[in-house]
Amino acid sequence: MSSRKLFLFSIVAVLCLSRLAFSQAYGTNPIEVGGGATARVIKGKSHSAQVEVKDAEGSSLMSIPVEAFPSIWIYSKSANTLYLVHEDKKSGIFISPVNLTTQRAGKDINIVGRLNFNLDELIMSSDGSRLFFDSPGRSIYAIDTASNQVVATYNYDWFRDLSADRPKHSFINNHFVSDGEGGHLIAISEADPQTMGMLKPLKCWLTVLSANSSHPPVTVDPGGPVVASMFSKDGKLLIGADKSTEGSLAVVDLDKGTSVNHALTDHPTRLFRLGSKQEPWVLGNEEMRSISETGELGDRRIPLNKPVKGGESGETGASAFLDGFPGETLSLGDEHAAIQITNKHGGSRHKVALVDMKKLQVDAIIPTMSGGEIAGIRVGRFAAAYAMSMATGGAIIFTPNFIRNESLAARPDGRFLFALDLEGHVITVVDVQTATVVRRIRVNNTITRIELSSDGKHLICFGNKTQQINLESNNLEN
């Protein structure tokens, strides 16, 4: 490599590393902790840090000193407690509970071992009653958030059994989900080919780990790679969508450790609940279809795509179709839902679909950016790629980053939909009843996620600079 190329490469590397170091020195990304308030951990001098909590208007509510800056952290709504993971080189791993009600850090939970760089994981049950800490290759710890005590520990014997049965020339990749009752942790293990190609997993297992140590792990075969999962309302069944050749639903009885598969006619991409009754649906590329709490397929179908001669389909009424791939899905009250529209790689098409759940049809397609705005961004993106390649003589080939889905949120009554476009840095406000855009709100260019506050009065925009939108006036409040 010539000195000129090496110099340019060094500049890019230093800028990337300094940006990472600066963001870590400043603090963590904020998370919502109830009532529109947000919390973040700020790094102080030496190893010290503090938890800073601000209200919906950005005023400081509290500042709680903590022992060290965390490597990972998570929030329990039921316990109103933050859990911060840090390491002492002599004593091992500590999970520090920081109670936001008492504004005090509780007794540390000691974990045997050392942190695995970017591999350890915290998983919180949806009701906040159980916290799981995964130390890959060592153990998984179940923690009761009411007492902050370890109530169960699993070593990786079950994982080693899977590894013994895996196909040759493959490695095991794990990810986890937890049920709403806090009683189970589900390990979704996939045997992936040892190549750099985008190949499908060779085999998949679901392992049920109970938070009660008296129940040993139970492993079942779902029939194919799991792309989505959902628990029944009573927490006794896990419904997993696998993307095998035809696609199917694997319904796992968590107590018995048995599974039943139901064949689908469309490849599944997501499982979710809609409406006040929180009815389960399976989302495919061609249609949405209702399912029961026992995982059986229902008779309600909503067509999403179909071949259209002579170009794209209509944009309103019963003739409206996605003409793309379904992304994030959001419930809008009892009668409507919203679906982001993506390309086949998950990149944004800058459109969102409104679905009528009673008429069982796509009602309208709403653009989140104009054609001129999209063209301008594309020209700028490829100009930057060309300039980078020319400056380095082809040594550095910059591939433009195709932004994934936007972020969706809605008012509690479902009247207004908010769609954040990550490339335009604009939130489009849609009147769901009239299917019209009523406002576009420009936000800070670091905003990457929007979320409804727990009190339902504000829309929280998360980024390096957190912003709020008043849901009554639809006005941005810095």
FENUR-V654477 format. One line per field, one symbol per residue. ss: DSSP state (H for helix, E for strand, L for the rest). phi: phi as a letter, one per 40 degrees, with the letter a starting at -180 (. if undefined). burial: # if it has 24 or more other C-alpha atoms within 12 Angstrom, else .. A space follows every 10 residues. Layout:
# FENUR-V654477
ss = ???
phi = ???
burial = ???
This chain:
# FENUR-V654477
ss = LLHHHHHHHH HHHHHHHHHH HHHHHHELLL EELLLLLEEE EEELLLLLEE EEEELLLLLE EEEEEELLLL LEEEEELLLL EEEEEEEELL LEEEEEEEEL LLLEELLLEE ELLLLLLLLL EEEELLLLLE EEEEELLLEE EEEELLLLEE EEEEELHHHH HHHHHLLLLE EEEEEEEELL LLLEEEEEEE EEELLLLLLL LLEEEEEEEE LLLLLLLEEE LLLLLEEEEE ELLLLLEEEE EELLLLLEEE EEELLLLEEE EEELLLLEEE EEEELLLLEE EEEELLEEEE ELLLLLEEEE EEELLLLLLL LLLELEHHHE LLLLEEEEEE EELLLEEEEE EELLLLLEEE EEEEEELLLL EEEEEEELLL HHHHHHHHHH HHHHHHHHHH HLLLLLLLLL LLLLLLEEEE LLLLLEEEEE ELLLLEEEEE ELLLLEEEEE EELLLLLLEE EELLLLLEEE EELLLLEEEE LLLLEEEL
phi = .ccccccccc cccccccccc cccccciccc bcbhggcbba bbcbcfbcaa cbbbcccgcc cabbcbcacc caaabbcccf bcbbbabbdc bhcbbccbcc ccfbcccccc bchbccdgbc abbbcccgcb bbbbbdgbab bbbcccbfbc babbcccccc ccccccccfa bcbbabbbcc cgcbbbccbb cbccbcccbc dcaabbbcbc ccccbccbbb cchaccbaaa ccccgcbbbb cbbcdcgabb bbccccgbab bbcbbaccba babbgccfcc bbbbcbabac bcccgccccc bbcbaacbcg hcccbbgccc bcfabcbdbb cbgcbbabbc bbcccgccbf abbbbccccf accabbcbac cccccccccc cccccccccc cbggcbbccd ccccdcbbaa cdcgcbbbbc ccccfbbcbb cccbfbcbab bcbdcccbab accccgbbbc bcacbcbbbc ccbfbcbc
burial = ........#. .......... ......#### ########## ###.....## #######... .######### ########## #######... ..######## ....##.### ##.##....# ########## ######.### #####..### #####..##. .##..#...# ########## ########## ##........ ########## #....##### ########## ##..###### ####..#### ####..#.## ####.##### #####...## ########## #######... #####..... .........# ########## ###.###### ##....#### #######..# #########. ......#... .......... .#........ ..######## ########## ########## ##..###..# ####..#### ###..##### ###.###### #..#.##.
